[in-house]
Amino acid sequence: MVHTAYDSFELLSNCPKKIEAVASHGTKIFLGCSNGSFLIYVPESSDGDRPHNDQSETQKEPYVLKKTLNGFSKRPIVAMEVSRSRELLLSLSESIAFHRIPNLETIAVITKAKGANLFSWDDRRGFLCFARQKRVCIFRHDGGRGFVEVKEYGVPDIVKSMSWCGENICIGIRREYMILNTTSGSLSEVFPSGRIAPPLVVSLPSGELILGKIRSLRAPYTLVQTVVLRNVHHLIQSNGSLIAAQDNSVYALFPVPIGAQIVQLTASGDFEEALALCKLLPPEDSNLRAARESSIHIRKIADFAWDSSYLSRASSDASDDNDLSSPSQLTESDRNAAIDTKKLSYNSVMALVKYLQKRRYTIIERATAEGTEEIVSDAVANNNISYNLNRSKISSKVRGNVHVGSGSREMATILDTALIQALILTGQLSAALELLKGINYCDVKTCEEFLQQGNHYTALIELYKYNGMHREALNLINKLIQESKSDQLQSENSQTFGPEMIIEYLKPICNTDPMLVLEFSMLVLESCPTQTIELFLSGNIPADLVNSYLKQHAPSMQGRYLELMLAMNGNGISGNLQNEMVQIYLTEVLEWYADLVSKQNWDEKAYSPSRKKLLSALQSISGYNPEALLKRLPADVLYEERAILLGKMNHHQLALSLYVHKLHVPELALAYCDRVYEAGQRQPHSELYNNIYLTLLQIYINPQRTSKEFEKNIKNLVSPKNVGLQKVGPMKPKGSRVGKKIAEIEGAEEVRFSLSGTDSGRSDGDGDEPIVEETSSIMIDEVLDLLSRRWDRINGAQALKLLPRETKLQVLSGHEKYNLKTVIVSNYFCNVMKMYAY
């Protein structure tokens, strides 16, 4: 507490109902209760019947209940205010109503205010503002019984308190105060209201705003006082006092006479504020004012002279301590004197620390309040401000040079600058760090030089951080990391500095300066890739921005970032970034391939780490452009990659031909069919995907022809003139007798099998049969293996159409290497063929 500016007094207690709203009229106090009743209280010494005048004030004595109006409102009265110039009472319940005083008859109701939670009345101009949900509405009294709507603005959250502030409105939202410009609707932050108490705001006739704890802001002078009143829900102005209401009690805050405040401030050494209050004395007391100012100046000079000599003596002692000669070079008496001097020096600085800490709270409070008053004063005067009173904003105001005319902040700068040095000299590093992390007014240049000389790097980093000098702090941390690696670091506590310190420092500034975060994250991305990627993700830095920055400044880490990004946040990586990652993998694979070719050591079945990652990415993600990647592949190599890309383009026959004719790995072909089939089951027309196994069966039955067709089609595919989709399907035979007979036996319908509208063939009812090669060229082992392992996914009638008529029954039924399912399928074929023979 700086000094006592207001005295609190309990006017009434034990109200029969919970107080929801309070207002005053002359000496009377009006209470709106939770049950909708209206209570009128008067001073205990008054009968309450005598007429009042505008000069009547709230009395500093107990109040008693004079009158109760039950059923005044159907719902709880949540807010009230008296228009003294118009003799009106405004009440907020279901809506805002206007009542004529003293009989309290209703003369007007604002229907649009239905659902409003609070309002504020500007009696001088006849303006009404009220808050409803996340809207603020403004009405003007037209002089009669009506009101005219003026403006309506949206706000970020529900308004908890509001009051006119000149022509603007001061509102409490969430846990902070804001100024609403009634002309433009813009919002300007003032300062937070605190963690516990909700924001409270009221405007005084003198131009003061009462905000928060309770905190008094009087422009341009500082008056700050905390009044211990818990659970205050309502705070209003009255004639000559403030009224604060709790659930069942009402207090009045009566201003202390200015003369008494001057005496308090002078006694506590707050000379600047005492002199400021002297100017508020009435003109008729000019002699008294001159005498008080003269007395204060004398006290101020004496106090400042003592402070200066004390600081100079302590600083001199501390400096002398650094210049003492080595004790081994001194006589015994000299050594004893040196020890005594050391003790005296230490004790002197410790005494200085205690003295500065004792004085600090009051000076810092005054300096902070002085800055706050500038904000509110500018907001009221200029009607447009954007200022956030937090640590960084305060510090930016005092960094380097103190604002001209800022007496309290100048004193705070001198004090904190001396205190930080004294704490370091007495070995109280932890206390120094705590001071630097909180609100402080340390002179940056002076403290920077001092901390650098003593190698107090941790404290120096905090000094930079508090003052928003992030680049200087990060450069220092990086320098310390490099020196730690080379064992050249000399710090106050031999602390080891690691790259994690840069990551921790960058976390709070991701939202405010993402480019600075990206710049300095490059220093640790290679050594701490996972933690750095987590930094980007937790800081909500756009992935495209990160990728672009890496591409330009750290291309070797771009792929690492993208793959970690995909692993940690698969749903958050865009198709563009997926394509970038695959392109990077392909570039690495092509470089690896070129190196092996130059050494004549290329093997299609060789897999480098990059190729494994490329194959995995091609299979698992879908955001890349397969056609563009396909054009980058060299001819006659990287068949597995080519097959996956063809599959992504729905060229399934070409993809399967690669697995069969180039890679010679039937297992990969079967796995490909399984993926297409299982993916198709999740599609609306899953039957279109069931014929993928027939496409593979066709390749096994006609290996020579499909191999030739592959060579032709693959050339057409990469040709610029042929970028469309290729249609493939079962080849047609010259005769139709077998196909038609089988269809009759099985009752099979004529179908066109196609894969998602891409690889498709002509109808089996066209009158042609599949064109098949000689039985000796058929890949019979692969055919039987496919039929035995996926018999339940293959249409038997269509499969038989693909088999050549020369196929021996005993070959189908007597193959020893297949299991019971193979025998069942073979018997199925045998039965069909026997029925055909009849």
N, C-alpha and C positions, 0 to 999 in steps of 0.2 A: 504494500500500500504506500503510495507516494505521500499523500496526506488526506485528511478527512475533508471531503468536499460536500458530503451529504450525511445527515444524521437520520437513522431509521427509527420509526416509532410504530408500534402495533396499535392500529385504530380499533380493530374488532377481531374477535375470535369466536370459535364455536358456532359458526353460521349453521342453521338447522339443515340446510341443503348444500350440496356441492356447488361451489361458485363456478359458473361457466363464462360469465362476462361481468365487467365492471365499468362504471362511468361516474363522473362527478358533476354536480351542478351547484355552484356556489359552495356552501358548506355541506351540502347533502352528498351522500354516496348512494348510487344505484347499483343493485346487484341483480343479474340474471342468473337463474338457477337451473339445475339439470332437469327439474320437473316442470319447467315452463313458468314457474312463479317469478314475480318481480318484487324485490325487497328494497325499501327505502330506509337508510340509516342516517341519523343526525348526531351532532355532538351531544355528549351527556349533559352539558351545561345549557343546552339550547332546547326550546320547546319545538323547534322545527317549523313553526307556523308563520314566523315573521318573514316578510318578503326579503329576497336577496338582491344584491346588485352585482354587477360584473366584477367588482373589486373583492367580493367575498372569497375567502380562501379556506382551504381545508385546515381544520383546527388540529393543533397538536395536543389532543386529549382523547380519551376513549369515546367510542361511538356506540349508540344503542339503536335497536330496531324501532322504527317509527310506524311503518305501514307495510302490509303484505298484500299483494295483488295476485291471488291464485288464478290460474288459467289465463294469465297474460298472453301465453303462447301455447300452442298445442305441442310443440316440440321444445327441446332445450334451447335457451337463448345463448348462442355461442359468441356473440360480439355486440357491443353497444358503444355509442359515442354521442356526445352532446354538441349540437351546433349552438354556441352561445349567442352569435349575432342574429340567428333566426329563431331562437327559442324552440329548437327541435331536438328530439331524441331519435337517433337512428338505432334500429335493432336488427340483428340477423338471426333468423330461425329457419323457417322453411324458405323464406326469401328475405329481402331487405325492406323493412317498413319504416315509415317516418311518422312520429307521434308528436302532437303538440304539447308542450310543457305549459302549465303544470298538470293538466287533467289527463294527459297521455292518450288522447283520442287519436286514432290512426287517420292520417290525411293523404298518404300516398304509399304505394307498394311497387317495387321494381320486380316485375314478374320474371325478367331474364336472369335475375340473380338467384333463381331457384337452384339449389345444389351448391351455392357458394359456401366457402368455408371461412372467409374473413373479408374485411373491407377496411378502407381508410378514407376519412373525410377531410377535405381541405376547406376549412370554414371561410377563409378569406376570399377564395375564388368561387366557392360553391361547387367544387369538383368532387366526385365520388369515384373511387376505384375499388373493385372487388375481384377476388380470385375464385375461379370455378374450374376444378380439375387442373389442367395445365394451361389455362387461359387467364389473362388479366384484362378486364373490361373497364372502360372509363366512361362515366356519364357526367353531364353538367346540369345543374339546377337552372331551370328557365325563369326563376323568379316567382312563379306561382306554385301550383301543386304538381307540376309535371317535370320530367327529366328528359334530356336529349342525349342519345348515345353518341360518343365522340370517337373512340378508337377501341380496338380489341387486338391483343397481341398474344402469341404463343410463347411459353417459357419451358425450360428443359424438364421441370419436375413440378410436383405439387408445392404451392407457396405456403410456407409455414408462418410467416409474419410479413407485414408490409406497412409502409408509412410514406406519406408524401415528403419529398425532399426537394423543396423549391418547386420547380415545374416538373421534376422527375419523381420516380418512385423508388424507394429503397425496399428491397424484398429479401426475405430469408428463404433460401432454397437448400434442401438437404442440410449440410452443416456449414454453409457459407453465406455471406452477404453479397448482394449484387445491386447495381444501380440500373434501373430500366429507363431508358431515354424515351419519353412519351411522344417525341416527334418522329424518331426513326424506328423505334422498337428495339434498338440494339441494347445488349446487356454487357455490363462491365463488372468484373470481379473486384471486391473490396478486400476482404480477408476472411479466413475461416472462423466459425463461431465456437469451435471446440468439439471434443469427442462426445461429451456427455450431454450438456444442456442444448436444447433446441434454440435456433436463432430467434432473438427478440429484438425489435426495432421500434423506436418511437421518436418523433420529431418534436423539438421544443420551440417555443416562440422566438427564442433568442437565436435560432439558427443551429443549435446543437442537435446532434443525433445521439440518442442513448441506444447503444448496441451491446448485446451479449451478456457479459458475466455478472454484474452490470458494469459497462465501460462507458465513460463519458468522453465525448470527442467535441472539443470546442475550438473552432478555427478562429485565429491562428495559434491559440495557446493550449498548453497541455494540462488537462485535469483527468487523472486516471485513478479510479478507486474501485476496489472489489468489496461489495456488500454481501455478507454471508446470509443469504435468504435462499433456502433450498426449495425446489419444486415450485418456483414462481411461474405461473402460466399466463399472467396478464400484466402488462406494464403500460400505464397511460399517463398523460400529463394532466395536471390540475392547476388551478390558480395557486402559484407559489410553491408547488411541490410536485412530486411524482407519486403515483399510487401503484403498488405492486400487490397482486392478489394471488393467494395460494388456494388450496381446495376449500378450506373453511375459515381462512383468516385473510385480513387485509392490512398492509403496512403502507405507511407514507414515508417518503424520503424528502426531508426538509433541507434546503441548501444552508450550509454554514456561511455566516457573514464573511465577506471578502477580507475584512481586517483580520479576523481570526485565522483565515487560511494563510494570509501573509506571514503571520507570526509562526505558524506551524512550519512553513517552507523555509523560513530563515533559520529557525532552530535546527532543522535537519540538514542545512547546507544546500538546499535547492534554490540558489540565489537567482538563477535565470527565471524560474517560474515565479518566484516572489516578486521580482521586478515587473514581470508581465502582468501580474494581478494588480500591482500598484496603479497601472494605467486604467484599471476598471473602477477605481474609486471615483465617487461623484465629484464634479467640478468644484462644488462648494467646499470640499475637503482638500483643496490644493496644498495648503500648508502641511496638513498631515501627510499627504502624498510625498511632498518633497523631503520631509523629515525621515519617512520610512525608507525612501530610495537611498538617501545619504547613508543611513545606518546599514542598509544591506550592502552597499558598495564597500564600506569599510570592512565588514565581516568577510566579504568575498575576497578582497585583496589579501587579508591576513591568512585566510584558509588556503588560498592558492599558493602563497609564498611558502607555507609550511609543506604543502604537498610537493612543490617543486624541489625544495631542499632535501626532502626525504627521498624522493626518487633519484635525485642526483647522487646523494650519498650512497644509496644502495647500489646504484649502477657502477659508481666509482669503485666501491669495495669489490664488486664482482669482477671488474676489469683488472684491478690490482692483483686479484687472486691468480689470474692467468699469467702475470708477469713475475711471479715469485721465482727466485733462483732455486736450484736444486739444494735440498737440505744438506747433502754431503759436502757442499762447498762453504757452509756457514759454520760459525762457532755454535757452541751449545746454547748460549743466550739468544743468538740469532735464530737458531732453530725453534726455540721455545716461542720467540716473538712471532715467527712465521706461523706456527701452529695457532697461537692466539689470534693472529690476524685472520687466519682461515676460518676459525670458529666465529669470529666477529662478523666476517663477511657473510658466511652462511646464515648466521642468525639474523643479520640485517635483512638479507633477501627474503628469508622465511617470514620475517615480520612484515615485509612489504607485501608478500603474497596474501597473508591474512588480511591486511588492511585493504588491499585492492578487491579481494573476494567479498569483503564485508560491504564495500561501497558499490560493487558491481551491479547487484540486483536492481537497486533503485535507478542507477544511471542507464542501464540497458532498457528497463521498462519505459523510462522517459524518452529515450531515443527511438524505441519501437513505436510508442504512441505518437511521437512527433511525425514519423513517417506515415503512420496511418491517417493522421489528421490532414496531411498534404493530399492524400488520395481522396478522402471524402470532400475536402474543400475544392479540389480540382473538379470532382464529379459534379458538385452542386453548381459551381461557377461556369463550367464549360459545357455541361450537359452531354459530354461524350468522353469516355475514358475507358481504357483497357489496361487494367493493372492488377497483378496478382501478388498480394503481399505474402510471399513465402520467403524462404531463406535466400534463394538465389536472387530474388528481386531486391531484398533489403541490402544484400551484399553488393549488388551492382551499383547501388546508390552511393556506397561509401568506399568503393574500391579505389585505391590510389589517393585521390584528392577528395576531401569532404566537401559536401555541398555548402556553398556560401550561405552564411546566416544560420546554419544548422548547429546551434550551440550544443544541444544534448548529444547529437551524434558525434560532434567533434570531441567532446569529453569521453564518449564511449570508445572512440578510436584510440585516444591516448591511453585510456585505462587498459583496454584489451591488448594493445601492442606491448605495453609494459608487463602485463600479467603473463602473457605467453612466454616472454623471455625469462621472467622470474621463475616460472614453473620449470622451464628447461634447465636453468642454472642450478636449481635445487633438486634435480633428478626426478621430478614428478612428471614423467613423460605421459603416463596414462591420463593424468588430469589435463595435461596440455591437449592431448588428442580429443578428449571429451569436449573441451572448450571449442576446438576447431570444428567439431562435427555439429555443434549447436549454433544458435544464433550468435554471431560475433561481429565485431567491427574492427578486426585487426587490420592494420595498414599492410597491404600486400607487399609493397616494395621493401619496407623495413624488415618485416618478418621473413621474407624470402631470403634476404641477405644473411640474416642471423641464422636461419635454419641450414642454409647451405654451408656456412662456415663450420658449423658443428656436426655436419653429416647427419642431420636429423631428417632423414628422407621420408619416413612414414608421416611425420607431422607436416612436412612440406607438401606431400601428396594431398593430405586433407585440406591444407590451405588452398591449393589450386582447385580442388574439387568443390569446396564451398563457394568459391568465387567464380565458378563456371569456367575456369581455365583448363578445360579438359584436354586440349592438345598438349599443353605444357605438362600436365600430370601424366599423360600416357607416354610422352617422350621420355620422361624421367623414369617411369616404370620399366620401359624397354631398355633404357640404358643400364638400369640396375640389374635387370635379368642377364644382360650380356656380361656385365662385370662379375656377377655371381658365378657364371660359367667359367670365367678365367681366374677366379679367386682374387680379383682385384678390388672387390667391394669392401669399403670401410663405412659401416653405419653405426648408429648409436647402440644397437643391440645385436649386431652380427646376424640380422635377419636374412634368411634366404629368400630371394625373390624368384618366382617361377612364372611361366606363361599364364597360369590360371589367374594370376592377379589382373592381367589385362582383361580377361573374359569377365571377371567379377566387376571390374570397373565399368565395363561397357554396358552391362545389363540395364542399369537405370536410364541410360540415355538413348536406347534403341528408338524410342518413339519421337524424341526431340531432335536427334541429329543422326539419322541412319547412315549418311555418307561418311561421317567421322567413324562410326562403328565399323563400316566396311573397310575403310582405310586401315585402321589399326588391327582389325581382325586378321588381315593378311599376315601379320607378324606371327600369329599363333596357329593359323589354319593347318599348316603342315604338321606341327608338333602335337596339336590337340584338335584333330579334325572333328571328332564326335561332339566335344564340348562346344566347339565353335558353331557347328550346324545347329545344335540345341539353342545356342544364343540367337541365331537368326530366326529360328522357329518361335521361341518364347517371346522374342521382341517384335514379332509380327512384321518383320522386314519383308517386303514383297519378294517372292522367289525369283521373278523375272529380273528385278533390280540386282539381286545378289548374283545371279547367273551372268548378267551382262558385265558386272564389275569384275567377276572372276575371269571371264573370257578375255577381258582387256588387260588385267593386271596379274593374274595368276592362272594362265591357261592350263598349266599342269595339274591344278587342283579342281578344275571345273568338273571333270568326270567324277572325281571323288565326292564333291559336293552333291552332284545330282543323284548319285547312287545312294548316298546316305539320306538325302532328302526323300527319295523314293522308299527307302527302308523304314524311315521313321514316320513318314506322313504320306503314305501311298496315295490317298485320296486328294491330297493337296497339291500334287504336281500336275501342271497343265500339259496338254498335248504337245505344245511347242517345246517345253522342257524335256519331255520324253523323247521327242525327235532329236533334240540336241544331244542327249545322252547316247542314243543309239549311233548317231553320226560320229561321236567321239570314239566309241568302241570300235566302229568299223574302220576309222582312220588308223587306230592302233593296230588292228588286225592286218590291214593292207600294208602298213609299214613292216610288220613282222613277216608277212608273206614275201614282200620284195626282198627282204634280207635273206630269207631262206632260198629263194630262187637264185639270188646272186651267188649263193654258195652251192647251188645245185643239190639242195638238201630238202626240197619241199615234199611233204607227205600229206595227202588229203585227210588222213586220219590222225594227224598231229593236232594237239589242242594246247594253245598257250592260255595263260590266265585271262588275257584280253578276249580271246576267242570264246572261252567258256562264258564270260560275262555277256558277250555279244549274243550268243545263242540263247542264254537265259532271258535276256532282255527282249529279244525278238519274240520269244514264246509268251512271256508273261505280261507285257504291256501292249497297248493298242493305239497309243497316241501318235506314233510315227507315220511317215509316208513311205509305204513299202515300194512303190514304183520308183521313187527317187533313189532309194537305197539299192534297188535291183540294178539300176543303170550304172552304179559305181562298182559293181562286182566285176572282176576280170573274167574272161571267158574260160570255160573248162576247169574251174577251180571253185572251192568254197560251195560245194553242192548242197551241203546241209543248210547253210544260210539261205541259199537260193530257193530251196524247197520250202522253207518257212515263209519266205516273202511271197512266193507264188500262192501258198495257202492263204495268206492274209488277203491276197487279191482274188481269192475264190477260184484260182486255176488249179483245181484239185488233181486232175489227171496229170498235168505237168509235174506237180509236186511229187506225186506217187511214182511217176516214171523216173524221177531223179533218185529216189530211194532205191528203186529196183534196178535200174540199168546203169547208174553212175556210182552209187555208193554200195550197191549189192548188199544191202542190210534189210532183209524182209521185216525184221523186228521193228525198225524205225517206221517202215511203211504201215505196219499194223497199228503201231502206237498213234500214227497220224490219223488213221481211220477212226480209231477209238475217240480221239479228241474231237474230231468233226461230228461224229455220231452223238457223243454225250453233250456237246454244245448245242446240237440241233434239238435235243429233247427239251431244252429250255426255251425253244422258239415256238411261236404260234402254230406253224406248219411243220412239225417235226418229221412228218413222213417224207418230206423232200430231202432230208439228210440221211435217210436209211440206206440209200443206194450207194453210199461211198464205198462199201465193201464190194459191190458189183463192179465199180470202176477199177478197184485193185484186182479183182478176179479177171477182168477183161485183159489187164496188162499181163497177168501171168499166163493167160491162154494164148495171147497174141504178142509175144515178146518182141519178135522181129519188127512187126508192123508198128507197134506202139513206140518202139525205139526210133524208127525213122520219122514217125509223126512228131515225136518229141523234138528232134533236131530241127524239123521244119517250123513247128509252132513256136519254139523258143526264140528263133530268129525273128519271126513275125512279131512276137510279143515286145521285144526291145526296139523294134523299128518305130521311128516317129510316126509313121503312117498307120500303125496298128496299135493303138493304145486302148482299144476296146476290150471287152471280155471275150475269151475264147470259149467256144462251145464244143464239148467233147461228149462222147457217149459210146454205147456199145456199137461195134461195127456190124453191118448187115450182111447176111449170106445171100447166095443166089436163089436158093429155093425157100419155100415157106411151109413145106409139108410137115416137118417135124415140129416147128414152132406152133403151127395151128393145132396139130394133134395134141400136143402137150397142154395147150390152153383148154382144149375140150375136156381132156382127162381131169385136169385139176380144177376146172371152173374158174381159171384165172382170168381176170379182166385185162383188157389191153391198157397198158399204162405207159406213160412217158416218165422215165426216171431222170431227175435233174437234181443238182445241188445248189440250193438257194438261188435258183434262176441263172446260174452261170454255166457250169459244165453240164450240158444237156444233150440228149440224143433224139433221134426220130422215134416215132411211135412204133411199138412192136407190132402193131396191126397194119403196118404199111404193106404187108405182103412179102417182106424180105426177112431172111434169117441172118444171124451174125456171121460175118466173114471170119473164118477161123483158119489157122495155119495147120500144117501137117501135125499129126499127133506127136511125132517125135520131137517137135520144137516146143511143145507145151511145157511149162515149168510145173510138172505134175506134183512134185513134192510141196511146192509153195501153195498150189491150188488146194490140195488135200489138207494141208496145215491150216489154211484160212477157213475152209469149210468146217473143219473139226473144232476149231477154237471159237468161231463166231457164227455157228450154225443157227443160233437163235435170233440173229440180227439180219439174216440174209433171206430174201424172198426166193423160195425154192424153184418156183416156176421160171422166174427170170434167170436164175442161175443155170438151169438146164438148157435154156435157149442159147446160152453162151458156150456150152460144152460141145465139142465136135462130135458128129455122129459116129466117127471111128473109135471113140473111146471105149476100151474094153471093159465089160462089166466086171471081169475078175480083177482088173486093175483097181476099180473103185471099191470092190468089196473085200479084196484079199490083201490089202496093204497092211503089213504086220506092225508097223511102227505107230499106228494110231489107236486111240482108246475107244471106249464103247460108244461115245457120241459120234465118232467117225463112222463106226459100223452102222449106227442108226441112220446117219445121213446117206451112207452108201446104199443101204437096203432101200431107203426111200427112192434113190435114183434107180436102183434095179427094178423095183416094182413098177415105176413109171415106164421104164423101157420095155418090160415084159408086156404090159398092157398095150403099148404101141405095137408090139410084134403081133398080137392077136388081131 
